[in-house]
Each structure stands twice: as C-alpha cells, then as structure tokens.
Amino acid sequence: MTSRNIDPIIRPCTEELPLEPSVGIGEKITRAIELMVSHNLNRIAVVRNRRAVGMIRLEDAFQEIGLEMPAK
C-alpha cells in the first residue's frame, strides 16, 4: 500500500467539527484513519493555520486506500 495524502478526499465542511483531533493539509491518509478510529469518529476536520478548511470522512479514507468500511 502506498502512502497517500488526504488532499484528494477533502470535502467541504457540512457542519461544525471540533478542531481536536484534526489533520493538516498534506497529511497521510493513514494518520487520519488512525485518529478517527482511536477517537471513534466518522469525520475529522482538516485544518490550516488552526482553522477548518474541510473534512475527511472515514468511509472515503478507507476507500482511497482500497479497503472497505468495517460492518457496524
């Protein structure tokens, strides 16, 4: 599996998300997945200069690296 960054899967924020935990522009998808799984989140804010510029969905992150979401 190659290390990919989050940039291609950033979506606009559709709701206000907490800034902690968050990931920055250009961070690795695996880092975003690690944070979301460890904090039991389905979405995480993407920040630049401590301001949300978008969000990442766990489902999109899994799909981008070729994995399926675990069944609930």
Backbone as a ProteinNet text record, in pm:
[ID]
protein_1_A
[PRIMARY]
MTSRNIDPIIRPCTEELPLEPSVGIGEKITRAIELMVSHNLNRIAVVRNRRAVGMIRLEDAFQEIGLEMPAK
[TERTIARY]
85	0	89.6	62.3	142.5	92	182.2	142.7	81.1	-43.8	-114.6	-153.1	-165	-208.3	-357.6	-410.2	-554.2	-610.7	-525.4	-573.5	-682.7	-672.6	-776.9	-914.2	-921.4	-1050.9	-1108	-1049.5	-1102.8	-1235.9	-1334.3	-1468	-1493.4	-1587.3	-1625.6	-1687.9	-1670.4	-1733.4	-1882.5	-1959.8	-2105.1	-2164.7	-2079.7	-2122.6	-1998.9	-2021.9	-1909.2	-1847.8	-1719.3	-1647.7	-1547.1	-1521.1	-1417.3	-1281.3	-1193.3	-1059.9	-960.6	-1003.2	-919.9	-1000.8	-957	-838.9	-866.1	-759.8	-770.5	-644.1	-647.5	-530	-504.2	-382.1	-345.7	-341.2	-348.5	-335.4	-206.5	-214.4	-96.3	-59.8	-133.1	-101.9	-142.2	-88.3	-113.4	-253.6	-314.8	-447	-443.5	-335.6	-328	-332.2	-277.3	-282.8	-427	-500.2	-640.4	-723.4	-700.8	-773.8	-741	-613.6	-570.6	-641.8	-649.2	-715.3	-865.4	-929	-1073.1	-1108.1	-1033.9	-1062.1	-1036.3	-925.3	-891.7	-986.7	-1050.8	-1144.9	-1290.7	-1311.9	-1445.9	-1523.3	-1460.2	-1519.6	-1543	-1645.9	-1670.5	-1619.2	-1593.5	-1542.1	-1437.6	-1343.5	-1241.8	-1212.7	-1186.9	-1158	-1018.1	-1007.7	-878.1	-850.9	-735.7	-707.5	-583.8	-585.7	-469.9	-468.8	-357.7	-345.8	-454.9	-480	-577.4	-721.1	-751.2	-888	-929.2	-1051.9	-1102.1	-1116.7	-1059.9	-1071.1	-1147.9	-1185.1	-1259	-1269.3	-1311.1	-1322.9	-1292.7	-1264.3	-1240.5	-1340.7	-1401.6	-1490.1	-1411.8	-1435.5	-1366.5	-1392.1	-1514.1	-1550.2	-1466.4	-1449.1	-1368.6	-1222.2	-1171.8	-1031.7	-1004.9	-1093.4	-1079.1	-1084.6	-1179.7	-1196	-1072	-1014.9	-897.7	-778.2	-767.1	-653.7	-692.9	-815.4	-855.9	-914.3	-967.7	-1028.4	-1177.9	-1254.1	-1395.7	-1416.5	-1521.2	-1556.4	-1595.3	-1549.7	-1593	-1744.1	-1809	-1952.1	-1977.6	-2088.2	-2122.3	-2189.4
-117.5	0	123.8	215.5	336.4	438.1	524.3	631.4	743.1	766.7	873.3	980.9	1102.8	1207.6	1232.9	1310.3	1331.6	1428.6	1505.1	1613.5	1574.1	1458.9	1427.4	1394.6	1366.8	1327.7	1431.3	1549.4	1656.1	1702.8	1711.2	1760.3	1892.5	1971.9	2092.2	2052.6	2136	2110.7	2134.3	2033	2046.2	2077.7	2073.3	2103	2147.4	2204.2	2245.9	2122.9	2104.1	1991.6	2043.7	1966.4	2007.7	2010	2096.7	2106.8	2012	1941.3	1838.9	1712.3	1603.1	1588.2	1640	1667.4	1712.3	1672.1	1687.7	1663.7	1788.2	1804.5	1918.6	1881.5	1982.2	1963.2	1884.6	1787.1	1710.8	1594.8	1576	1462.8	1331.4	1224.5	1091.3	1042.4	970	911.8	819.6	744.2	650.9	724.9	844.4	925.3	966.3	1008.5	1047.5	928.3	811.6	691.3	656.4	660.9	629.5	718.8	847.8	941.3	914.8	893.5	870.2	741	634.9	507	517.2	577.4	585	675.7	772.2	861.7	828.7	714.7	669.6	777.2	832.3	937.7	888.7	942	913.5	1024.5	1141.7	1257.3	1327.6	1393	1468.8	1597.2	1704.2	1832.4	1832.4	1901.9	1929.3	2076.6	2105.8	2243.3	2300.2	2431.8	2509.2	2635.2	2664.3	2780.7	2782.1	2664.5	2645.3	2678.6	2674.2	2697	2580.3	2534.7	2424.2	2469.1	2390.8	2419.1	2309	2205.4	2094.2	1981.4	1866.4	1749.5	1624.7	1517.5	1386	1290.4	1205.3	1101.1	970.8	894.6	767.2	675.1	672.1	588	623.7	753	796.9	760.1	772.3	739.6	591.4	505.6	361.4	331.5	389.5	364.8	409.4	522.4	575.5	480.8	406.9	314.2	170.9	154.2	23.5	-71.6	-16.7	-100.1	-67.3	-161.1	-138.9	-103.6	-25.8	7.1	-120.4	-134.5	-249.4	-241.9	-356.8	-361.6	-313.8	-244.9	-192.2	-297.1
0	0	0	-88.8	-95.1	6	48.7	140.3	58.2	81	10	109.3	57.1	148.7	133.9	224.8	235.1	132.5	67	-18.4	-118.5	-189.4	-288.1	-228.9	-101.2	-42.9	53	55.9	141.9	85.4	172.4	136.3	209.2	158.4	233.1	367.1	466.3	596.7	582.6	616.5	609.8	746.3	846	982.6	1059.4	1175	1257.6	1323.6	1299.9	1359.5	1460.9	1565.7	1660.8	1591.8	1636.7	1578.1	1643.4	1745.4	1809	1821.8	1769.7	1686.5	1545.4	1473.8	1335.5	1261	1130	1046.3	963.6	919.8	837.7	690.3	606.7	461.7	435.2	348.4	309.4	400.1	509.8	598.2	532.1	582.1	527.7	565	473.2	497.5	618.2	632.5	745.2	878.3	885.1	1008.2	1037.5	934.5	952.7	1000	939.1	979.7	1124.2	1158.5	1295.5	1397	1369.5	1461.6	1470.6	1355.4	1357.2	1430.5	1404.9	1471	1621.3	1660.3	1802.7	1881.5	1812.5	1878.9	1844.3	1776.2	1738.7	1661.8	1557.5	1475.6	1333.3	1268.9	1126.9	1036.8	1095.9	1021.8	1107.1	1039.1	1111.4	1033.6	1107.1	1043.9	982.7	869.1	806.4	832.8	892.1	933.7	865	854.2	809.5	895.4	956.8	1045.1	1152.5	1210.4	1319	1279.5	1148.4	1100.4	1012.3	1027.9	946.3	801.4	710.3	566.9	495.1	568.4	510.2	609.6	559.6	645.9	564.8	635.9	576.4	639	557.6	609.1	616.7	722.3	740.2	621.4	574.7	459.8	336.6	309.9	194.8	211.9	334.8	361	336.8	387.4	363.8	213.5	145.6	2.9	-75.8	-39.7	-109.9	-102	8	19.4	-15.4	-67.7	-117.7	-15	93.7	197.4	207.1	260.8	285.2	431	456	594.3	667.2	790.8	870.9	893.8	900.7	928.2	1070.8	1088.8	1221.4	1304.8
[MASK]
++++++++++++++++++++++++++++++++++++++++++++++++++++++++++++++++++++++++

